[in-house]
Structures are given as structure tokens and as C-alpha cells.
Amino acid sequence: MAHHRLTVIGTGYLGATHAACMADLGFEVLGLDVDKDRIDRLSAGDLPFYEPGLEQVLRRNLAAGRLRFTTSYDEVAEFGDVHFICVGTPQKPDEYAADLSYVDEAVGALAPRLERRCLVVGKSTVPVGTARRLAGRLARLAPANGDAVLAWNPEFLREGFAVEDTLHPDRIVIGVPDDPDAAAWAEQVLREVYASMTAEGSPFIVADYPTAELVKVSANAFLATKISFINAMAEVCEAAHADVTKLSEALSHDDRIGGRFLGPGLGFGGGCLPKDIRAFMARAGELGVDQALSFLREVDAINMRRRIRMVDLARELLGGSFIGRTVGVLGAAFKPNSDDVRDSPALDVAATIRSQGAKVTVYDPQALDNARRAQPSLAYGGSTLDAARDAHVVLLLTEWAEFREMDPDALGAVVAEKNIVDGRNALDKERWRAAGWNYRALGRP
């Protein structure tokens, strides 16, 4: 049912993906951003970030005339039947809480222009209670009165798989208002918008606002806990001279536990998991239930300790000091198939080692431009061999396929010393040791 006209407010990672993919389903879509440079780039078919497969989707739908971009809220209000809010909710400086200024600005700009029946759909990750507050604001500001209805529809995108996750989601969750008529209408509209996905079997879960808001942060809290659990076991394994990769493999065969997100290594980063679990803790404190989430403080602490341990391992291999030594770093993005360096463990480790006196050269297949902006004092190479040249130790910090598959002999020919620390447990240690490398990894003897 492609007769609804959709708008997407905010064309960052989430918004640009949602706009292009909904157009690919046959909808007419208008994307809005206050950043004119971003709008110009998107309108020219140029994606401002790296996401596999998305640029082709963007260009295909621009060419078909189903997708356009604008900086005008007047145009958006006139055009759209369903308005998706996809703006960022970053962590506030110097505190755990989420910064909701972009969400508030979007609603504040859109609502006074809504003069006919429409659905406003929040997709941004927000603290529980935000939707109810915004629904009140929408009701006060929109000339359409009760005909401008708010729903909440959290996103569950994995960077590197965003097109697949948008077009074929593992679940669709919507939070609807308390008023039964408004709730029924919001559900009907979103069932029509997502009809192709439910036809494929994606579960469609209808909840109230606070439950819908809690789904995304609860999922992220659980994933962060699972990652930090295996990394806590890695700390124990190092002390006990056990192998955390074998431990993880054995645990993964228990179907109550499963193997996904049970990969030991340098821990999580990125623009979502760290800031979302911190905002969740902050909101729990405001609600008077901070003890319920106190375990997330330890989850966060375990995750940050992995970075410290990585630096320590590299320093141990160099005899206790980085001063005057050369370090090659493979990886800058927080995960493979992304150019996102927000809260990247790889870049954090590289910067820390440089601050302790080493010459550090970094290479990443996609994230070099973002890394240079975030850490201009580091050196950057154009290839794996560039980064490793004359290095006394090489660190694998983001598990890109090209690093997992690299030839230990080719790398060995350019380094000063054959020391490697595998921060993601991504390499075959026997192969590397057979090639003469001193191989170390987090959580392994």
C-alpha cells in the first residue's frame, strides 16, 4: 500500500537509510535536514557515510523520482502523510543522560505546520517517557488539533546490515497513544506502511509508548551485557591461563546462551551501545529505580578495561615502554563494514599508545577520513602494509575481512619485529606462530 507519502526528518545514518529504503518499497519519500551540505550531497546521490549497498538504493530511487531531499519544513508538512523523526540523541557532554535537543527542535519546527490529519512517528532512541511528553507538545502546537497523532517506532539497525534490517526487520514495534481511536488509526497506518514486511513474516508488536521506548534500550543493554560477560571471562582466563575462545565456543552450543555477541575481544563502541546504556542508567535514576540497572555500570567498566588491557599487552611485548617504538594499528572503525569511529575502541587504543610515546600508524578500509578528523595527531597509511611498515608491534583492532585473511609472511617482510596482538581473536594463531610471529590475544595464553 504505497499511497501514503512519507517524510523523514533527520538524514544522518538512520534517516538516510530509512528514506532510501522506504522509497525502494515504492513510497514517495521526502527527506529533510537542516544541514544544507548534507542535503546537497544526498540529492546528488552521494552518501555522507559508508554503509554497504545503501548508495545503490539511494541512487536508484533518486533516479526513479520517488526520493527527494529538502531543508524546508513547510514543504515537508505540505507533502507528508506520515512523518518519521530520525534525528540523533547523543550523550550530553560530561553526563550520562541523552541530549534530546534535536528531537525537541524537530517536533517544535514540524508541529506548528501540521494543518491536516497525519501521523508523526518517532524512530530516534529516547529515554522512556519522552514520547508521552512529545505527544502533549504535538497536541498543543499542531493546528490540526487531535488529527496530528504521535506513534513511537524504534529502529533496530545494525551498522553494516542496515539495508537488510530496514527492508526485512526481525520485528516491528510500535507504541501508540492511550486514546483508543487514535491508537487504532496509528496502528492501521503503520500496518499499511510496513505491509510488505509483515507479509514476509516480520512480527508486528503493538504496545504503549513507554514499552516501545524501552525495547531498543533493553535490547542494547542485553547485548552490551553479553559482550561484557565474555570479556569478563577473558580477564579470568588470562589469570587462570585458560583460552577464552574455546570457552566461548563451548558456551555457544548451549541454546539457552547461543554464540552471537559472545566473541571475546576489545569490546563494543560506536554511536549507539555505549551512549544508550549510559542514558538508560541516567533515566533509571530519574525514575528512582537506579539500583535495577546498577549492573550496567560494571558492564560499561568491563568494556572500558579491555582497551586498557590491550595497551598493556602491546607494551609488554615491547619490553615495558612505547617510547621510541613504532606501532602499526589495523582498524579505526568501531566495527567492520562501517566508517563510524564514534567511541571506537580501536581509535581510543591507538591514541592512548601514541600519548605514551610511540609512533602510531593506522589503516582502515573505510574509516580513514573520519579517523583523521577525530584523531589528527595519529599517522595514517593507505594499506595494511603501510600501517605495519617498520612496526615493532602490529595491533589488529577492527576485524575487517582483509585483516582476518592477511598473509603473515607478507606482513612479516615489512615489520621491524614480528609481534602481533589480535584484539578481536580473529586470526589463526597456529598459522601466525608457524610464520615466526609472537602472537598474543586478549583472554588467551
NORDA-V351184 format. One record per residue. N is the residue number from 1. PHI is phi in whole degrees, -180 to 180 (* if undefined). OMEGA is omega in radians with two decimals (NA if undefined). D_LAST is the distance of its C-alpha to the last C-alpha in whole Angstrom. Layout:
[[N:PHI:OMEGA:D_LAST] [N:PHI:OMEGA:D_LAST]]
This chain:
[[1:*:-3.00:58] [2:-103:-3.09:57] [3:-85:3.05:60] [4:-71:3.04:59] [5:-96:-3.00:58] [6:-109:2.93:55] [7:-121:3.12:54] [8:-129:-3.09:50] [9:-100:-3.01:50] [10:100:-3.08:47] [11:-118:2.95:46] [12:-76:-3.07:42] [13:-57:-3.11:40] [14:-65:-3.03:41] [15:-66:3.14:44] [16:-63:3.12:44] [17:-65:-3.10:42] [18:-63:-3.11:45] [19:-62:-3.09:48] [20:-65:-3.08:47] [21:-72:3.10:46] [22:-67:3.04:49] [23:-63:3.14:51] [24:-65:3.09:50] [25:-82:3.08:51] [26:109:3.12:54] [27:-79:2.89:55] [28:-81:-3.03:57] [29:-131:3.05:54] [30:-122:3.12:55] [31:-98:-3.14:52] [32:-124:2.96:52] [33:-148:3.10:51] [34:-82:3.14:52] [35:-89:-3.05:50] [36:-64:3.13:53] [37:-60:3.13:50] [38:-63:3.13:48] [39:-63:3.12:51] [40:-62:-3.13:52] [41:-65:-3.13:49] [42:-63:3.14:49] [43:-63:3.11:52] [44:-89:3.13:52] [45:81:-3.10:49] [46:-108:-3.10:46] [47:-80:-3.07:43] [48:-78:3.12:42] [49:-149:-3.12:38] [50:-97:3.02:36] [51:-150:-3.05:36] [52:-54:3.04:36] [53:84:-3.01:39] [54:-76:-3.09:41] [55:-62:3.11:43] [56:-64:3.12:45] [57:-64:3.12:46] [58:-58:-3.06:47] [59:-67:-3.14:49] [60:-60:-3.06:51] [61:-85:2.95:52] [62:-63:-3.11:53] [63:-65:-3.12:55] [64:-78:3.13:56] [65:81:3.13:58] [66:-85:-3.01:56] [67:-126:3.06:54] [68:-137:3.12:55] [69:-133:-3.09:54] [70:-151:2.97:56] [71:-109:-3.00:56] [72:-101:3.05:59] [73:-67:3.10:59] [74:-60:-3.13:62] [75:-65:3.14:61] [76:-63:-3.10:59] [77:-64:3.13:61] [78:-69:-3.00:64] [79:-80:-2.81:61] [80:-91:2.95:59] [81:-98:3.13:59] [82:-130:-3.09:56] [83:-111:3.12:54] [84:-94:3.10:50] [85:-96:-3.01:48] [86:-127:-3.09:45] [87:-81:-3.09:45] [88:-77:3.03:42] [89:-131:-3.06:41] [90:-69:3.05:38] [91:-72:3.08:37] [92:-67:3.08:40] [93:-61:3.01:39] [94:66:2.99:38] [95:-152:-3.07:38] [96:-80:-2.97:36] [97:-65:3.10:39] [98:-79:3.06:40] [99:-89:-3.07:43] [100:-97:-3.05:45] [101:-62:-3.12:48] [102:-69:3.09:47] [103:-65:-3.13:48] [104:-63:3.12:51] [105:-64:-3.13:52] [106:-64:3.12:52] [107:-66:-3.14:54] [108:-63:3.14:56] [109:-82:-3.06:57] [110:-79:-2.96:58] [111:-54:-3.09:59] [112:-64:-3.12:63] [113:-99:-3.06:63] [114:-89:-3.04:63] [115:-110:3.14:66] [116:-138:-3.09:66] [117:-62:3.12:64] [118:-160:3.10:60] [119:-115:3.04:57] [120:-103:-3.02:54] [121:-122:3.08:51] [122:-79:3.03:48] [123:-115:-3.12:44] [124:-63:3.09:43] [125:-83:-3.03:40] [126:-129:3.05:42] [127:-64:-3.13:42] [128:-57:-3.07:44] [129:106:-3.10:47] [130:-67:-3.07:48] [131:-60:-3.12:49] [132:-62:3.11:52] [133:-64:-3.12:53] [134:-68:3.11:53] [135:-62:3.09:55] [136:-64:-3.14:58] [137:-67:3.11:58] [138:-61:-3.14:58] [139:-63:-3.13:61] [140:-73:-2.95:63] [141:-93:-3.00:62] [142:-84:3.07:63] [143:-60:3.13:67] [144:-71:-3.11:66] [145:56:-3.07:66] [146:-73:-3.11:64] [147:-85:3.00:64] [148:-100:-2.99:61] [149:-109:3.11:58] [150:-104:2.95:54] [151:-126:3.08:52] [152:-122:-2.97:48] [153:-139:-3.02:46] [154:-60:3.10:42] [155:-95:3.12:40] [156:-131:-3.07:37] [157:-79:2.95:36] [158:-104:3.12:32] [159:-60:-3.06:32] [160:98:-3.13:32] [161:-134:-2.94:34] [162:-67:-3.14:37] [163:-65:3.11:39] [164:-58:-3.08:38] [165:-68:3.12:38] [166:-77:-3.06:41] [167:-82:-3.10:43] [168:-135:-3.03:41] [169:-69:3.10:40] [170:-78:2.97:38] [171:-166:3.04:41] [172:-119:-3.13:43] [173:-117:3.04:44] [174:-128:3.01:47] [175:-103:-3.05:48] [176:-119:-3.11:52] [177:-66:3.10:55] [178:-71:-3.11:57] [179:-63:-3.02:60] [180:-61:-3.12:60] [181:-68:3.12:62] [182:-63:-3.13:60] [183:-64:-3.11:57] [184:-65:-3.14:58] [185:-67:3.13:59] [186:-60:3.12:56] [187:-63:-3.13:54] [188:-60:-3.12:57] [189:-62:-3.09:56] [190:-73:3.01:53] [191:-65:3.09:53] [192:-69:3.14:55] [193:-62:-3.05:53] [194:-102:-3.05:50] [195:-58:-3.10:52] [196:-65:-3.09:50] [197:-78:3.12:47] [198:-68:3.09:48] [199:-63:3.09:50] [200:-80:3.12:46] [201:110:3.07:45] [202:-64:3.11:44] [203:-62:-3.12:44] [204:-118:-3.01:46] [205:-110:-3.13:46] [206:-104:-3.09:49] [207:-139:2.99:48] [208:-82:-3.12:50] [209:-53:-3.01:49] [210:-63:3.12:46] [211:-65:3.12:44] [212:-60:3.14:44] [213:-65:-3.08:43] [214:-78:-3.04:40] [215:-61:-3.07:39] [216:-65:-3.09:37] [217:-70:3.09:35] [218:-66:3.11:34] [219:-61:-3.14:32] [220:-66:3.11:31] [221:-64:3.14:30] [222:-67:3.14:28] [223:-63:3.11:26] [224:-62:3.14:25] [225:-66:-3.14:24] [226:-66:3.11:22] [227:-63:-3.11:20] [228:-70:3.09:20] [229:-60:-3.10:19] [230:-69:3.09:16] [231:-75:2.98:15] [232:-66:3.08:15] [233:-64:3.08:13] [234:-62:3.09:10] [235:-62:3.13:11] [236:-66:3.14:11] [237:-60:3.13:8] [238:-62:-3.14:6] [239:-69:-3.06:9] [240:-97:-3.10:9] [241:60:3.07:5] [242:-103:-3.09:6] [243:-114:-3.06:6] [244:-67:3.14:9] [245:-70:3.07:11] [246:-70:3.09:11] [247:-60:-3.14:13] [248:-63:3.13:15] [249:-60:-3.12:16] [250:-66:3.12:17] [251:-65:-3.01:19] [252:-66:3.14:21] [253:-80:3.02:23] [254:-83:-3.01:24] [255:-70:3.00:27] [256:-75:-3.07:28] [257:-106:3.12:24] [258:75:-3.03:24] [259:-94:-3.08:22] [260:-73:-3.10:23] [261:63:3.10:22] [262:-111:3.12:19] [263:-86:-3.13:17] [264:-73:3.12:14] [265:167:-2.99:14] [266:-78:3.07:16] [267:93:-3.02:19] [268:-96:3.06:22] [269:-153:3.11:25] [270:94:-3.05:29] [271:-86:-3.04:32] [272:-118:-2.97:32] [273:-54:-3.08:29] [274:-62:-3.06:29] [275:-72:-3.14:33] [276:-69:-3.13:34] [277:-72:3.10:31] [278:-71:3.10:33] [279:-65:3.11:36] [280:-63:3.09:36] [281:-62:-3.12:35] [282:-62:-3.12:38] [283:-68:3.09:40] [284:-61:3.09:39] [285:-63:3.11:40] [286:-64:-3.13:44] [287:-85:3.12:44] [288:81:3.14:44] [289:-124:-3.09:41] [290:-61:3.14:38] [291:-63:-3.13:36] [292:-62:-3.10:36] [293:-113:-3.10:33] [294:-62:3.11:32] [295:-62:-3.13:28] [296:-68:3.05:28] [297:-63:3.12:28] [298:-72:3.05:25] [299:-57:3.12:24] [300:-63:-3.10:25] [301:-67:3.09:23] [302:-58:-3.11:20] [303:-60:-3.13:20] [304:-71:3.12:21] [305:-65:3.13:18] [306:-61:-3.13:16] [307:-65:3.13:18] [308:-62:-3.13:18] [309:-64:3.12:14] [310:-62:3.10:14] [311:-61:-3.13:17] [312:-62:-3.14:15] [313:-61:3.14:12] [314:-63:-3.13:15] [315:-66:3.11:17] [316:-59:-3.13:14] [317:-64:-3.13:14] [318:-97:3.06:18] [319:81:3.00:18] [320:107:3.13:19] [321:-151:3.07:22] [322:-93:-3.00:23] [323:-61:3.11:26] [324:76:-3.12:28] [325:-102:-3.13:25] [326:-111:-3.08:25] [327:-124:3.05:22] [328:-100:-3.12:22] [329:-115:3.12:22] [330:-104:3.14:22] [331:116:3.04:23] [332:-130:3.11:26] [333:-67:-3.12:27] [334:-72:3.08:25] [335:-156:3.11:25] [336:-70:-3.13:26] [337:62:3.12:29] [338:-151:3.01:31] [339:-111:-3.06:32] [340:-83:3.13:31] [341:-112:3.11:30] [342:-63:-3.13:31] [343:48:-3.11:28] [344:-76:3.09:26] [345:-59:-3.11:22] [346:-61:-3.10:22] [347:-69:3.10:25] [348:-63:3.12:24] [349:-63:-3.13:21] [350:-60:-3.12:23] [351:-67:3.12:26] [352:-64:-3.14:24] [353:-66:3.09:23] [354:-62:-3.12:26] [355:-66:3.13:28] [356:-99:2.93:26] [357:108:-3.13:27] [358:-87:2.90:26] [359:-89:-3.03:27] [360:-117:3.05:26] [361:-119:-3.04:27] [362:-113:2.97:26] [363:-133:3.04:27] [364:-145:-3.09:28] [365:-63:-3.06:30] [366:-132:-2.92:32] [367:-101:-3.05:31] [368:-63:-3.12:32] [369:-62:3.12:36] [370:-66:3.13:35] [371:-65:3.12:32] [372:-60:3.12:34] [373:-67:-3.07:37] [374:-77:-3.08:34] [375:-135:-3.06:32] [376:-67:-3.08:35] [377:-81:3.09:34] [378:-80:3.01:31] [379:-92:-3.10:31] [380:-130:3.12:31] [381:-112:-3.09:31] [382:-92:-3.13:33] [383:-159:3.07:30] [384:-58:-3.10:26] [385:-67:3.06:27] [386:-57:-3.07:29] [387:-66:-3.05:26] [388:-88:-3.02:24] [389:-59:3.11:27] [390:65:-3.11:26] [391:-76:3.03:23] [392:-87:3.01:21] [393:-152:3.08:18] [394:-111:3.12:18] [395:-115:3.03:17] [396:-96:-2.99:17] [397:-117:3.03:19] [398:-133:-2.92:21] [399:-88:3.01:20] [400:-59:-3.14:24] [401:-57:-3.09:24] [402:-67:3.06:25] [403:-81:3.12:22] [404:-61:-3.04:20] [405:-99:-3.03:22] [406:-69:-3.06:22] [407:-88:-3.11:23] [408:-62:3.14:20] [409:-72:3.12:23] [410:-63:3.12:25] [411:-68:-3.13:23] [412:-62:-3.11:22] [413:-73:-3.07:26] [414:-111:-3.08:26] [415:-84:3.05:24] [416:-81:3.11:24] [417:-140:-3.08:20] [418:-88:3.04:18] [419:-115:3.09:15] [420:-136:3.02:14] [421:-115:-3.08:12] [422:-92:-3.07:12] [423:-75:-3.10:14] [424:-124:-3.10:15] [425:48:-3.02:12] [426:-104:-3.03:15] [427:-104:3.05:15] [428:-83:-2.99:14] [429:-63:-3.13:11] [430:-66:3.13:13] [431:-63:-3.10:16] [432:-70:3.11:15] [433:-68:3.11:13] [434:-63:3.12:16] [435:-87:3.04:18] [436:91:-3.12:17] [437:-87:2.95:15] [438:-85:-3.00:12] [439:-100:3.04:10] [440:-130:3.11:8] [441:-149:3.12:8] [442:-68:3.05:9] [443:82:-3.14:7] [444:-130:-3.10:4] [445:-69:NA:0]]
